[in-house]
């Protein structure tokens, strides 16, 4: 019973870790793209 519970918790932890890693990379790319979109219009007035 304990071994089974431990196995389930390990599987859930690894699944959660993979999900968290995927979520973190997705957020990073979204923030980077939004930052680049915001940054480009700000640079245009200085170029004029």
C-alpha positions in Angstrom: 0.0 0.0 0.0 2.8 2.4 1.0 4.9 1.5 -2.0 1.9 2.0 -4.3 1.2 5.4 -2.8 4.9 6.4 -3.1 4.9 5.3 -6.8 1.7 7.4 -7.5 3.2 10.4 -5.8 6.5 10.0 -7.7 4.6 9.8 -11.0 2.5 12.8 -10.1 5.6 14.8 -9.1 7.4 14.0 -12.4 4.2 14.9 -14.4 3.9 18.1 -12.5 7.6 18.9 -13.0 7.2 18.4 -16.8 4.1 20.5 -16.9 5.8 23.2 -14.9 8.8 23.2 -17.2 6.5 23.4 -20.2 4.5 26.2 -18.6 7.7 28.1 -17.8 9.1 27.9 -21.3 5.8 28.9 -22.8 5.5 31.9 -20.5 9.2 32.8 -21.3 8.6 32.8 -25.0 5.3 34.7 -24.7 6.9 37.4 -22.5 9.9 37.7 -24.9 7.6 38.1 -27.9 5.4 40.7 -26.1 8.6 42.5 -24.9 10.0 42.6 -28.4 6.6 43.9 -29.7 6.5 46.7 -27.1 10.1 47.5 -27.5 10.0 48.1 -31.3 7.4 50.9 -31.2 9.3 52.7 -28.4 12.5 52.7 -30.5 10.7 54.2 -33.6 10.3 57.8 -32.1 14.0 57.9 -31.3 14.9 56.9 -34.8 13.1 59.8 -36.4 
